[in-house]
Amino acid sequence: MNYRHSFHAGNFADLVKHALILWLLQERQSRGPVTVLDTHAGAGLYDLSGDAVRSKEAEAGVARLMTADNRPPLIEALAKEVAAFNPKGGVRFYPGSPLLIARALNDGSHYRGFELNPPVKALLDEALKDYPKASGFEGDGYDLTRLAATKLQAPLVLIDPPFERGDDYIRSAETAAAIVKRDPKAIVAIWTPLKDMETFDGFIRRLEEAKAPCVLVAEARLRPLNNPMKMNGCTMTVVNAPSGTDAAAAEICGWVAETLGEDKARAEIWRAS
Ligand SMILES: C[S@@+](CC[C@H](N)C(=O)[O-])C[C@H]1O[C@@H](n2cnc3c(N)ncnc32)[C@H](O)[C@@H]1O
């Protein structure tokens, strides 16, 4: 397990994922309390003065978010959260999904994050220690989330693997489809990188074969997908996408593509089923 999210924290893809999961949580909570399950929780809080300096990904992502003056509401909501972790200004710290979600929970809502890597799980515990409605668990996030979902009603699930293993696409699609098949009111959001369209099409085909309903794909492309060795963009695929997801995703992906993308950057929001 070599993946270290600290290299990537605060990049454009985190901004897409986090702005949309915050909107999905707000939308879901408007209909009552919810438990959020996060298959791959990570450390919870990232100090961008470490690995992120070398990768320069946060510099091209969250640093530009915080100085932009054209932030639409859902992007502004994320910027406000980042600012809360940097009370002296600047962007030294970036909150991951556990902390962003923990801070947005209403009364009666809960967060459970799963993390396979013990040292990262220890960081997750530290990050969540002041949030009694949020807890971290060590182990395989696909299996533990699937099990946890059987004991909940209408959970909101984030699937956010590192995609360093060949089976992450298959397991993501299978986990999402199984959860929604058992509970047609569950909402599952899956983050993926966008390198080439062939790999992503294979992932969508798996969701279709598993008969996953209401699949909305939100793509933010920073450049044309000409070089499959590069992360040219990212997607959030939402299974059982609630109404309003199209507009929310268009606002978020549109801003990211336009503000952080290169020539020919674009956002695409489409329904696969
Ligand atoms: C992309 S990061 C998660 C980032 C986090 N969701 C966020 O948005 O802040 C992926 C994390 O998954 C962990 N991981 C890898 N395989 C896992 C598995 N099978 N189950 C749970 N966690 C896993 C890695 O150690 C890493 O911390």
The ligand as an SDF file (V2000), in Angstrom:
LIG
                    3D

 27 29  0  0  0  0  0  0  0  0999 V2000
   -8.0630    8.9460   -1.7980 C   0  0  0  0  0  0  0  0  0  0  0  0
   -7.6410    8.6160   -0.1300 S   0  0  0  0  0  0  0  0  0  0  0  0
   -9.1010    9.0440    0.7370 C   0  0  0  0  0  0  0  0  0  0  0  0
   -9.3530   10.5020    0.8250 C   0  0  0  0  0  0  0  0  0  0  0  0
  -10.5740   10.8890    1.6230 C   0  0  0  0  0  0  0  0  0  0  0  0
  -11.7840   10.1530    1.1990 N   0  0  0  0  0  0  0  0  0  0  0  0
  -10.8390   12.3660    1.4890 C   0  0  0  0  0  0  0  0  0  0  0  0
  -11.6220   12.7610    0.6010 O   0  0  0  0  0  0  0  0  0  0  0  0
  -10.2770   13.1290    2.2830 O   0  0  0  0  0  0  0  0  0  0  0  0
   -7.6960    6.8650   -0.0830 C   0  0  0  0  0  0  0  0  0  0  0  0
   -7.4050    6.2380    1.2860 C   0  0  0  0  0  0  0  0  0  0  0  0
   -7.8650    4.8790    1.2230 O   0  0  0  0  0  0  0  0  0  0  0  0
   -7.0000    4.0630    2.0110 C   0  0  0  0  0  0  0  0  0  0  0  0
   -7.2540    2.6750    1.5530 N   0  0  0  0  0  0  0  0  0  0  0  0
   -6.6940    1.9790    0.5400 C   0  0  0  0  0  0  0  0  0  0  0  0
   -7.3350    0.8060    0.3520 N   0  0  0  0  0  0  0  0  0  0  0  0
   -8.3510    0.7580    1.2670 C   0  0  0  0  0  0  0  0  0  0  0  0
   -9.3890   -0.1660    1.5490 C   0  0  0  0  0  0  0  0  0  0  0  0
   -9.5100   -1.3100    0.8650 N   0  0  0  0  0  0  0  0  0  0  0  0
  -10.2530    0.1260    2.5460 N   0  0  0  0  0  0  0  0  0  0  0  0
  -10.1400    1.2800    3.2640 C   0  0  0  0  0  0  0  0  0  0  0  0
   -9.1800    2.2080    3.0330 N   0  0  0  0  0  0  0  0  0  0  0  0
   -8.2950    1.9510    2.0470 C   0  0  0  0  0  0  0  0  0  0  0  0
   -5.6330    4.6410    1.7540 C   0  0  0  0  0  0  0  0  0  0  0  0
   -4.7710    4.3050    2.8220 O   0  0  0  0  0  0  0  0  0  0  0  0
   -5.9450    6.1490    1.6860 C   0  0  0  0  0  0  0  0  0  0  0  0
   -5.8040    6.7460    2.9650 O   0  0  0  0  0  0  0  0  0  0  0  0
  1  2  1  0
  2  3  1  0
  2 10  1  0
  3  4  1  0
  4  5  1  0
  5  6  1  0
  5  7  1  0
  7  8  2  0
  7  9  1  0
 10 11  1  0
 11 12  1  0
 11 26  1  0
 12 13  1  0
 13 14  1  0
 13 24  1  0
 14 15  1  0
 14 23  1  0
 15 16  2  0
 16 17  1  0
 17 18  1  0
 17 23  2  0
 18 19  1  0
 18 20  2  0
 20 21  1  0
 21 22  2  0
 22 23  1  0
 24 25  1  0
 24 26  1  0
 26 27  1  0
M  CHG  2   2   1   9  -1
M  END
$$$$
